[in-house]
């Protein structure tokens, strides 16, 4: 916090004190100790003193090994690992499809969410019912590799992701702020789980090498039991760690998105210039059209994670202008992709793949326009950032609805 004591400098500015705390809680506490010694009569600091002492007190309780939250997390992680191992065995025996492994992970994360934030019965039954119906339906589908069945396999996890969001938000599922927090959770989860996965891979490599030196080949056993168990169980552990991070206002994913957004913008510009110069044609080249959609999804994800980490205080940051440029380029890409998909539909006929890609591109196109309009109003000073965030959070159920249509209806239509 620099040479000056920022807590003392902002003692009459509650907003700035909260911001300082969220940016670096540890540094804030160090500065607060000095500020409290010199200004013990301050009512503002008295409130902060109680708040910090309470956090330290409860934090020490949470740090104990035998607290309920930690034990429940461990129990759900254990169930996730055991269930995934059982599902994996059934998949190897070709009794079920491998996509069933998603039910060895997602329901237990949702269960942990609902334990921490108990919902009313209607939401509880909706979440449980959605998982149960999805599991039964998935295993009623024929085990074949037709386009409509594969599309159902690809879209069902998206639908379950939205159901898990309902478990996360609980009774506040209608509030944009809670949906935004769920998006933040997903970004933080990706970062933390990836970090743990890398550590796990290093441990796996070391273990394999040690047993190899001893003349034992345990690769098959280790991967089927230890690696699979750990990879699925750690999803619940990562959820636990992410929620603790969110409680302290730490948002790693949004910072990474802000760092990489300018790089992606430059890369995307170079990519589009290259496409035009060499004359690639997404209307005729199916693989090139798929790459266009991949770039589109990357830009949408970066934009969303940058928005989730932005403050709703009306200040315009460099990242906001970069986001606006990315959205503009993404709209160009999506418009070209939509035109190419319509061309392929009218020229080569209707297939489930083309209809599914058309649907998701239309949804993304509409979402980008909504975000773009909200961003324009924000950058021109006509509104704050909340409408931009609403353009992201209020659209999430629509993606879930489309995923449900593709997963549950396409196999019967096609």
Wavefront OBJ file of the C-alpha trace (Angstrom):
o trace
v 0.000 0.000 0.000
v 2.949 2.326 -0.400
v 4.778 4.427 2.230
v 1.655 6.226 3.426
v -0.888 4.402 5.523
v -3.780 4.133 3.070
v -6.245 3.204 5.799
v -5.587 6.473 7.609
v -5.630 8.436 4.340
v -9.076 7.043 3.462
v -10.565 6.838 6.934
v -13.569 8.926 5.834
v -14.095 7.043 2.560
v -15.834 3.681 3.252
v -15.889 2.785 -0.458
v -12.122 3.185 -0.801
v -11.503 1.229 2.414
v -13.572 -1.664 1.095
v -11.703 -1.497 -2.223
v -8.324 -1.559 -0.470
v -9.390 -4.562 1.559
v -10.602 -6.486 -1.498
v -7.423 -5.724 -3.451
v -5.058 -7.029 -0.761
v -6.603 -8.207 2.536
v -3.251 -9.000 4.154
v -1.723 -5.596 3.389
v -4.937 -3.935 4.552
v -4.752 -5.722 7.911
v -1.143 -4.656 8.431
v -1.983 -1.015 7.723
v -5.130 -1.244 9.817
v -3.193 -2.218 12.942
v -1.253 1.054 12.826
v -4.375 3.052 11.944
v -6.321 1.519 14.841
v -3.563 2.322 17.346
v -3.547 5.974 16.246
v -7.331 6.421 15.783
v -9.035 4.137 18.287
v -11.831 6.697 18.687
v -12.899 6.385 15.034
v -16.307 4.724 14.614
v -15.401 3.667 11.057
v -12.272 1.899 12.260
v -14.196 0.438 15.193
v -16.549 -1.266 12.727
v -13.583 -2.532 10.699
v -11.890 -3.723 13.897
v -14.899 -5.877 14.756
v -15.161 -7.089 11.171
v -11.508 -8.108 10.922
v -11.469 -9.698 14.358
v -14.607 -11.633 13.499
v -13.052 -12.838 10.247
v -9.889 -13.872 12.034
v -11.911 -15.675 14.695
v -14.139 -17.537 12.230
v -11.181 -18.041 9.906
v -9.327 -19.887 12.638
v -12.363 -22.066 13.184
v -12.635 -22.815 9.492
v -8.973 -23.717 9.428
v -9.568 -26.567 11.854
v -9.507 -29.965 10.244
v -12.755 -31.177 11.793
v -15.082 -28.318 10.791
v -18.367 -29.319 9.138
v -17.818 -27.530 5.855
v -14.447 -29.163 5.312
v -15.724 -32.598 6.304
v -18.723 -32.357 3.979
v -16.474 -31.253 1.144
v -14.232 -34.259 1.791
v -17.236 -36.574 1.876
v -18.553 -35.268 -1.462
v -15.074 -35.506 -3.005
v -14.850 -39.129 -1.838
v -18.279 -39.916 -3.323
v -17.327 -38.209 -6.586
v -14.165 -40.309 -6.868
v -15.905 -43.594 -6.036
v -18.862 -42.912 -8.329
v -16.593 -41.945 -11.212
v -14.581 -45.121 -10.743
v -17.754 -47.209 -10.903
v -19.051 -45.378 -13.967
v -15.670 -45.757 -15.649
v -15.774 -49.523 -15.088
v -19.264 -49.721 -16.628
v -18.073 -47.624 -19.582
v -15.119 -49.981 -20.134
v -17.557 -52.889 -20.189
v -19.568 -50.911 -22.792
v -22.658 -51.044 -20.604
v -22.938 -47.251 -20.618
v -21.421 -44.436 -22.666
v -18.345 -42.558 -21.343
v -20.330 -39.289 -21.172
v -21.945 -40.746 -18.029
v -18.745 -39.766 -16.200
v -20.164 -36.257 -15.967
v -22.556 -37.643 -13.328
v -19.559 -38.616 -11.249
v -18.607 -34.947 -10.930
v -21.346 -32.351 -11.449
v -24.021 -33.634 -9.009
v -21.513 -33.679 -6.148
v -20.383 -30.125 -6.851
v -24.057 -29.096 -6.917
v -24.613 -30.996 -3.665
v -21.779 -29.097 -2.006
v -23.265 -25.801 -3.216
v -26.667 -26.631 -1.776
v -25.095 -27.680 1.528
v -23.378 -24.314 1.863
v -26.367 -22.346 0.595
v -29.499 -24.381 1.407
v -32.255 -23.600 -1.127
v -36.003 -23.839 -0.671
v -37.585 -27.184 -1.450
v -38.807 -26.245 -4.938
v -35.254 -25.439 -6.075
v -33.835 -28.503 -4.324
v -36.333 -30.790 -6.056
v -35.761 -29.060 -9.400
v -31.997 -29.604 -9.244
v -32.297 -33.228 -8.105
v -35.031 -33.910 -10.679
v -32.996 -32.388 -13.509
v -30.008 -34.601 -12.699
v -32.133 -37.707 -12.327
v -34.081 -37.177 -15.549
v -30.868 -36.391 -17.438
v -29.191 -39.562 -16.158
v -32.147 -41.774 -17.072
v -32.648 -40.100 -20.441
v -28.971 -40.340 -21.360
v -28.971 -44.080 -20.795
v -32.178 -44.583 -22.750
v -30.526 -43.221 -25.879
v -29.192 -45.834 -28.300
v -25.447 -46.395 -27.999
v -24.570 -45.315 -31.507
v -22.490 -42.560 -33.078
v -25.144 -40.762 -35.094
v -24.892 -36.985 -35.364
v -27.964 -36.308 -33.224
v -26.763 -38.640 -30.445
v -23.290 -37.086 -30.401
v -24.885 -33.630 -30.256
v -26.934 -34.780 -27.275
v -23.735 -35.965 -25.560
v -22.037 -32.611 -26.219
v -24.952 -30.422 -25.099
v -26.113 -32.326 -22.029
v -23.104 -31.149 -19.925
v -23.975 -27.542 -20.860
v -27.516 -28.072 -19.621
v -26.178 -29.623 -16.401
v -23.811 -26.650 -16.020
v -26.844 -24.341 -15.964
v -28.588 -26.644 -13.450
v -25.463 -26.467 -11.287
v -25.712 -22.681 -11.539
v -29.209 -22.945 -10.056
v -27.749 -24.951 -7.169
v -25.031 -22.311 -6.711
v -27.366 -19.297 -6.671
v -30.061 -21.046 -4.634
v -32.976 -18.855 -3.620
v -31.310 -15.812 -5.239
v -31.259 -17.351 -8.729
v -33.132 -14.375 -10.205
v -30.527 -11.860 -9.038
v -27.932 -10.813 -11.612
v -25.275 -10.394 -8.936
v -25.553 -14.051 -7.910
v -25.369 -15.237 -11.522
v -22.318 -13.042 -12.001
v -20.721 -14.665 -8.967
v -21.384 -18.063 -10.548
v -19.541 -16.959 -13.684
v -16.678 -15.756 -11.496
v -16.688 -19.156 -9.823
v -16.255 -20.895 -13.187
v -13.257 -18.756 -14.109
v -11.580 -19.246 -10.740
v -12.374 -22.956 -10.851
v -10.636 -23.343 -14.211
v -7.486 -21.647 -12.889
v -7.307 -23.491 -9.569
v -8.208 -26.902 -10.992
v -5.654 -26.493 -13.785
v -3.003 -25.667 -11.181
v -3.870 -28.752 -9.158
v -4.012 -30.885 -12.307
v -0.492 -29.809 -13.273
v 0.719 -30.689 -9.783
v -1.060 -34.037 -10.087
v 0.598 -34.759 -13.419
v 4.011 -34.049 -11.925
v 3.240 -36.383 -9.003
v 1.983 -39.052 -11.436
v 5.129 -38.838 -13.551
v 7.325 -39.089 -10.466
v 5.348 -42.082 -9.154
v 5.519 -43.893 -12.503
v 9.278 -43.369 -12.660
v 9.899 -44.554 -9.093
v 7.976 -47.797 -9.636
v 9.629 -48.229 -13.023
v 13.044 -48.114 -11.354
v 11.806 -50.881 -9.055
v 10.868 -52.995 -12.082
v 7.098 -52.568 -11.692
v 4.678 -51.300 -14.311
v 1.706 -49.832 -12.449
v 0.553 -47.469 -15.187
v -2.767 -49.203 -15.938
v -3.729 -49.674 -12.280
v -2.614 -46.181 -11.327
v -4.517 -44.410 -14.079
v -7.708 -46.421 -13.610
v -7.831 -45.934 -9.867
v -5.635 -43.190 -8.471
v -5.649 -40.710 -11.388
v -9.357 -41.052 -12.177
v -10.294 -40.911 -8.498
v -8.103 -37.882 -7.898
v -9.147 -36.000 -11.040
v -12.844 -36.248 -10.184
v -12.548 -35.836 -6.419
v -10.416 -32.730 -6.859
v -13.303 -31.010 -8.662
v -15.125 -30.756 -5.332
v -11.930 -29.705 -3.540
v -11.350 -27.002 -6.159
v -14.938 -25.788 -5.676
v -14.295 -25.508 -1.940
v -11.094 -23.505 -2.497
v -12.701 -21.222 -5.092
v -15.593 -20.320 -2.802
v -13.130 -19.421 -0.050
v -11.255 -17.204 -2.531
v -14.461 -15.504 -3.656
v -15.330 -14.730 -0.037
v -12.121 -12.695 0.174
v -12.690 -10.895 -3.122
v -9.834 -12.563 -5.009
v -10.527 -12.968 -8.713
v -7.609 -14.602 -10.514
v -9.473 -15.456 -13.724
v -10.640 -11.904 -14.382
v -7.078 -10.618 -13.991
v -5.826 -13.232 -16.450
v -8.607 -12.327 -18.878
v -7.646 -8.655 -18.705
v -4.021 -9.552 -19.392
v -4.759 -11.821 -22.336
v -7.573 -9.786 -23.921
v -5.224 -7.280 -25.658
v -3.068 -10.160 -26.894
v -6.120 -11.984 -28.237
v -7.324 -8.769 -29.899
v -4.019 -8.355 -31.748
v -3.957 -12.048 -32.663
v -7.534 -11.888 -33.911
v -6.820 -8.845 -36.054
v -3.791 -10.564 -37.578
v -5.862 -13.706 -38.111
v -8.635 -11.858 -39.954
v -6.130 -9.986 -42.115
v -4.446 -13.291 -42.967
v -7.804 -14.878 -43.814
v -8.687 -12.086 -46.216
v -5.228 -12.006 -47.809
v -5.027 -15.743 -48.549
v -8.669 -15.975 -49.592
v -9.901 -18.662 -47.196
v -13.599 -19.396 -47.705
v -15.684 -20.482 -44.688
v -18.644 -21.020 -47.051
v -16.938 -24.000 -48.649
v -14.367 -25.134 -46.066
v -16.108 -26.908 -43.157
v -12.976 -27.099 -40.976
v -12.321 -23.404 -41.465
v -15.900 -22.651 -40.429
v -15.374 -24.693 -37.259
v -12.214 -22.709 -36.497
v -14.235 -19.513 -36.880
v -16.667 -20.780 -34.255
v -13.809 -21.769 -31.961
v -12.383 -18.250 -32.126
v -15.859 -16.873 -31.468
v -16.297 -18.925 -28.300
v -12.827 -17.893 -27.065
v -13.620 -14.203 -27.528
v -16.991 -14.595 -25.790
v -15.368 -16.361 -22.821
v -12.622 -13.720 -22.473
v -15.189 -10.924 -22.651
v -17.391 -12.525 -20.011
v -14.547 -13.165 -17.549
v -13.272 -9.610 -17.985
v -16.752 -8.246 -17.296
v -17.174 -10.403 -14.188
v -14.046 -8.880 -12.665
v -14.928 -5.255 -13.414
v -16.179 -2.881 -10.739
v -19.692 -1.497 -11.130
v -18.610 2.027 -10.154
v -18.899 3.701 -13.572
v -15.169 4.003 -14.206
v -13.998 3.202 -17.718
v -10.872 1.076 -17.930
v -8.589 0.176 -20.833
v -9.976 -3.358 -20.604
v -13.453 -2.005 -21.380
v -12.280 -0.510 -24.675
v -10.420 -3.724 -25.506
v -13.589 -5.676 -24.718
v -15.625 -3.442 -27.007
v -13.175 -4.016 -29.846
v -13.272 -7.769 -29.232
v -17.066 -7.760 -29.289
v -17.069 -5.821 -32.573
v -14.660 -8.310 -34.169
v -16.619 -11.229 -32.731
v -19.795 -9.853 -34.312
v -18.019 -9.728 -37.696
v -16.846 -13.325 -37.260
v -20.272 -14.504 -36.124
v -22.026 -12.742 -39.008
v -19.707 -14.434 -41.507
v -20.191 -17.774 -39.743
v -23.970 -17.384 -39.769
v -23.932 -16.578 -43.479
v -21.765 -19.627 -44.157
v -24.027 -21.909 -42.107
v -27.166 -20.661 -43.874
v -25.404 -21.175 -47.212
v -24.482 -24.746 -46.300
v -28.024 -25.452 -45.090
v -29.603 -24.203 -48.298
v -26.975 -25.792 -50.551
v -26.351 -29.164 -48.918
v -29.526 -29.768 -46.926
v -30.546 -29.915 -43.284
v -28.508 -31.978 -40.848
v -28.575 -31.978 -37.022
v -25.021 -30.615 -36.899
v -25.858 -27.637 -39.121
v -29.043 -26.834 -37.232
v -27.249 -27.061 -33.866
v -24.384 -24.817 -35.023
v -26.867 -22.376 -36.552
v -28.803 -22.202 -33.296
v -25.792 -21.530 -31.089
v -24.442 -18.924 -33.524
v -27.776 -17.093 -33.544
v -27.790 -17.113 -29.731
v -24.207 -15.822 -29.516
v -24.909 -13.191 -32.196
v -27.898 -11.864 -30.236
v -25.950 -11.961 -26.963
v -23.011 -10.064 -28.496
v -25.342 -7.386 -29.854
v -26.929 -6.988 -26.414
v -23.514 -6.749 -24.726
v -22.248 -4.399 -27.447
v -25.194 -1.997 -27.065
v -24.806 -2.004 -23.272
v -21.049 -1.406 -23.608
v -21.622 1.504 -26.002
v -23.931 3.158 -23.485
v -21.376 2.556 -20.743
v -18.428 3.956 -22.700
v -20.429 7.030 -23.736
v -21.354 7.731 -20.116
v -25.066 6.985 -20.498
v -25.078 4.126 -17.973
v -22.879 2.245 -15.546
v -21.499 -1.280 -15.972
v -24.504 -3.055 -14.466
v -26.465 -3.241 -17.779
v -23.366 -4.810 -19.362
v -23.231 -7.416 -16.610
v -26.970 -7.990 -16.958
v -26.493 -8.625 -20.674
v -24.230 -11.505 -19.670
v -26.065 -12.954 -16.663
v -29.644 -12.729 -17.941
v -28.703 -14.632 -21.084
v -27.337 -17.721 -19.314
v -30.701 -19.574 -19.080
v -31.152 -19.163 -22.842
v -27.939 -21.092 -23.497
v -29.167 -23.751 -21.077
v -32.526 -23.926 -22.838
v -30.900 -24.411 -26.244
v -28.587 -27.084 -24.806
v -31.645 -28.876 -23.410
v -33.407 -28.705 -26.803
v -30.409 -30.202 -28.609
v -29.824 -32.857 -25.945
v -33.425 -33.948 -25.349
v -35.250 -33.232 -28.606
v -32.754 -33.550 -31.480
v -32.294 -37.339 -31.095
v -36.055 -37.775 -31.596
v -36.356 -35.328 -34.508
v -33.322 -36.575 -36.419
l 1 2 3 4 5 6 7 8 9 10 11 12 13 14 15 16 17 18 19 20 21 22 23 24 25 26 27 28 29 30 31 32 33 34 35 36 37 38 39 40 41 42 43 44 45 46 47 48 49 50 51 52 53 54 55 56 57 58 59 60 61 62 63 64 65 66 67 68 69 70 71 72 73 74 75 76 77 78 79 80 81 82 83 84 85 86 87 88 89 90 91 92 93 94 95 96 97 98 99 100 101 102 103 104 105 106 107 108 109 110 111 112 113 114 115 116 117 118 119 120 121 122 123 124 125 126 127 128 129 130 131 132 133 134 135 136 137 138 139 140 141 142 143 144 145 146 147 148 149 150 151 152 153 154 155 156 157 158 159 160 161 162 163 164 165 166 167 168 169 170 171 172 173 174 175 176 177 178 179 180 181 182 183 184 185 186 187 188 189 190 191 192 193 194 195 196 197 198 199 200 201 202 203 204 205 206 207 208 209 210 211 212 213 214 215 216 217 218 219 220 221 222 223 224 225 226 227 228 229 230 231 232 233 234 235 236 237 238 239 240 241 242 243 244 245 246 247 248 249 250 251 252 253 254 255 256 257 258 259 260 261 262 263 264 265 266 267 268 269 270 271 272 273 274 275 276 277 278 279 280 281 282 283 284 285 286 287 288 289 290 291 292 293 294 295 296 297 298 299 300 301 302 303 304 305 306 307 308 309 310 311 312 313 314 315 316 317 318 319 320 321 322 323 324 325 326 327 328 329 330 331 332 333 334 335 336 337 338 339 340 341 342 343 344 345 346 347 348 349 350 351 352 353 354 355 356 357 358 359 360 361 362 363 364 365 366 367 368 369 370 371 372 373 374 375 376 377 378 379 380 381 382 383 384 385 386 387 388 389 390 391 392 393 394 395 396 397 398 399 400 401 402 403 404 405 406 407 408 409 410 411 412 413 414
